[in-house]
Amino acid sequence: MSQKRSRVKMNVDIAKMRKAGKDPREVQKRLLDFFRKRGFSYEVHIGYLYHGQMTQEGWQQILTELKECGLAQFIHDVFVYDMPGKILVVEDGKQEYR
């Protein structure tokens, strides 16, 4: 029996990181650590974070936590897919995540 998992594709805003005086590598490491602490895994060659079934409500909780720790402001956009490829959540970067 296969386990259902969701994929998260996140693009960050490196220019915004530099403008804030942050090292982009350090911010991206903090983002990866943030997600790993919450049970996500990362596939380097594919560029997706993986998690058990993600819901829109679950993503909103994660976004709230990202805002609280100051990392959300560096996210440009996010797509959350279920494994067959259906998009569950889209954060388009037009919003300010502060």
Secondary structure per residue as TSV (DSSP state, phi and psi in degrees):
chain	resnum	aa	ss	phi	psi
A	1	M	-	360.0	128.8
A	2	S	-	-87.6	148.7
A	3	Q	-	-91.5	135.0
A	4	K	-	-77.9	135.1
A	5	R	E	-135.7	155.3
A	6	S	E	-107.1	151.5
A	7	R	E	-109.6	139.9
A	8	V	E	-121.1	121.5
A	9	K	E	-110.5	116.8
A	10	M	E	-121.1	132.8
A	11	N	E	-112.5	134.1
A	12	V	E	-105.9	161.7
A	13	D	-	-104.1	92.8
A	14	I	H	-64.9	-36.7
A	15	A	H	-61.6	-39.0
A	16	K	H	-66.9	-36.4
A	17	M	H	-62.9	-47.3
A	18	R	H	-64.6	-40.4
A	19	K	H	-61.6	-33.5
A	20	A	T	-82.4	0.4
A	21	G	T	78.0	21.3
A	22	K	-	-101.1	147.2
A	23	D	-	-78.7	116.9
A	24	P	H	-54.2	-36.4
A	25	R	H	-64.5	-40.2
A	26	E	H	-67.3	-41.1
A	27	V	H	-64.8	-43.9
A	28	Q	H	-65.1	-35.9
A	29	K	H	-64.6	-42.3
A	30	R	H	-62.2	-40.2
A	31	L	H	-63.2	-45.4
A	32	L	H	-62.0	-44.5
A	33	D	H	-60.5	-41.1
A	34	F	H	-55.9	-49.1
A	35	F	H	-72.7	-37.9
A	36	R	H	-62.8	-37.5
A	37	K	H	-64.2	-20.2
A	38	R	T	-101.0	16.6
A	39	G	T	90.8	8.7
A	40	F	-	-82.1	152.7
A	41	S	E	-117.8	162.4
A	42	Y	E	-131.4	132.5
A	43	E	E	-103.1	106.8
A	44	V	T	-57.9	-46.5
A	45	H	T	-75.2	-17.5
A	46	I	T	-102.3	-32.2
A	47	G	T	84.7	17.9
A	48	Y	E	-109.9	147.8
A	49	L	E	-92.4	141.7
A	50	Y	E	-119.4	146.4
A	51	H	E	-150.8	162.8
A	52	G	E	-58.0	-179.8
A	53	Q	S	-50.4	120.8
A	54	M	-	-100.3	137.6
A	55	T	-	-112.0	167.2
A	56	Q	H	-62.7	-38.6
A	57	E	H	-65.8	-39.1
A	58	G	H	-63.4	-41.1
A	59	W	H	-65.8	-39.6
A	60	Q	H	-61.2	-37.1
A	61	Q	H	-64.6	-43.5
A	62	I	H	-64.2	-41.6
A	63	L	H	-62.0	-39.4
A	64	T	H	-61.0	-44.5
A	65	E	H	-65.5	-37.3
A	66	L	H	-63.8	-39.1
A	67	K	H	-64.0	-43.5
A	68	E	H	-63.0	-33.2
A	69	C	T	-95.7	3.2
A	70	G	T	82.8	9.2
A	71	L	-	-90.7	-22.3
A	72	A	G	-61.8	-30.6
A	73	Q	G	-63.6	-19.0
A	74	F	G	-95.3	0.7
A	75	I	E	-89.4	127.0
A	76	H	E	-85.4	-53.4
A	77	D	E	-154.9	160.4
A	78	V	E	-141.0	138.3
A	79	F	E	-125.7	130.3
A	80	V	E	-115.0	122.2
A	81	Y	E	-116.6	149.5
A	82	D	E	-85.0	171.1
A	83	M	T	-64.0	-34.3
A	84	P	T	-68.8	-9.4
A	85	G	S	108.5	2.4
A	86	K	-	-73.3	130.6
A	87	I	E	-75.6	126.1
A	88	L	E	-97.7	-37.0
A	89	V	E	-142.9	138.9
A	90	V	E	-131.7	123.9
A	91	E	E	-111.7	115.8
A	92	D	-	-93.4	1.4
A	93	G	S	82.4	-4.9
A	94	K	-	-80.5	-14.6
A	95	Q	S	-91.7	153.3
A	96	E	-	-92.4	128.7
A	97	Y	-	-95.9	42.4
A	98	R	-	-102.7	360.0
